[in-house]
């Protein structure tokens, strides 16, 4: 008789928080990006603007759902649903921004959906910004090179 091997659940990657000057960066990759932009004198805001990609609403119907630790369905309806917000890591200081940078070493499973909603939001609001998503330090250097040739 064969025994079935159990799959290990994937651990959520915990990034190392870093502080530099007046900012507290969520990862070492964000710090590297900030220093690279600073070295080339490219002015950006770190987590300077939050976009509401899906507005909040009132859900007035019933919604029966199991909650954590409970074995029975409970009515979780008749509530205000909070908006979905997105804050990019770096944004151009101009308004509207010419470019937006999101450093993402290891994206979690929710990120691709949020990223698509953010792109849709930019189109709906006629914000014609170039998006950059560096995944490592080499990508960060490439983003800085592209910004230098295109915007500075």
N, C-alpha and C positions, 0 to 999 in steps of 0.2 A: 504494500500500500504506500502510495506516495503521500508525503506531507507537503502541504502548500507553504511556501515561504511567505512570510509577511512583508509587505512593502513598508519601508520606513517612510514616515511622513516627512515632507520637506520642511526644513527649518527656515524660518523667515530670516533673511540676512539682516544683521544688525550692523549698521555703519558706525564708524568711529566719529564722534562729534569733535569738532575742532574749533578753537577760538583764535581769531586774528583781528587785530585792531579793534574796532567797535562791533564786529560781527561774530555771531556764533553759527558756524557752518554745520550743516547736517551730515557732511561726509568729507573725507580727504579729497575726493575728486572735485567737489565744489570749491574747496580751498585752493586747490591747484589751478582751477579755472579762473578764480578771482585774481590770483597772483599773476597769471599769464595776461589777463586783460589789463590789470594795473600796470604791468611792465611795459605794455604797448600803448599806455595812456588812452585806453578805450573806456569811456565812462558808461557805467551801468548801475542799475539799482539791484541790490541783492534782496530777493523776495519783496520787491517794492510795490507790487500791485497784485490784488486778488481779483480774479474774474469769476463771475457767477455764471457757470455754463448751463445750468438748468435751474430755473426759478423754483422757489418753494411753492407749495400748494396745500389746500385742505382736502384730505381724503375722507369723505363723509360716509362711505359705505363700510360694511363689516369686513374684517380680514382675519380669518382664524389661522393662527400660526403657533407652532411650538416654540417655546422660549428655552434658553439654555438651562439645563437642569430639571426641566418640567417634562412630564410624560403625557400631558394632556394639551389639547388645542385651546388656546385662549383668544378672545377677541382683541385684536390689536388695531382695529380700525377706528374711525371717527377721530382722527388726529391730524395735526398740522405736520406736513412732511417738510423737512428742512431743505434748503437749496443745495445743489452740488456746486462746490467752489473749487477753483484751481489756482494755485499760486506758483508761477514758474520761478526757477532759481535766479535767473538774471534777465533783466529787461532793459532795453534801450532807454536813455533818459528823455528822449523826445516823446511827445504825445501827438498822434499815435506812434507807437514804437516801430522802428524799422526792423528790429530783430529781437528774438526771444530765444534764450538758451535754457535748456533743461538737461542738467547732468544726471545721467541715470546709469549707474554701474550695473546693478542687478534689479531690473524692474519686477515688482510683485505682480500677482495675477490680476489685480484690479487696475493697474496702471494703463494697459492698452485701451480699455474702454474710456477711462478719464481723458486720455490723450486724444482719442477720436472725438469725444464731446467738445474738447477744447478747440480742436481744429474747426469743427462745425460752428462753434461760437464765433471764432474769428471771421469766418465767411459771412455769417449772418449779420455781424456788426460792421462789415466792410473794413476790417483791420487787415491791411496788406503787409504783414510782417513776415520776414523770413524766419523759419524755425530751425533750430539746431539742437541735436540731441547727442552730445558726445558720450561715449561709453567707457573711455579710458583716457589716459594722459596724452597719448598720441592723437586721439580724436580732438582733444582740447586744443592742442597746438595747431591742428588743421583748421579748426573753427576760428581761432585768432587770426591765422593767415588769411582766411576767406574774408573775415570782417575788415582786416586792414586793406585788402584790395578792393572791396566793394563799398564800404561805408565811410572809411576814414581818409 
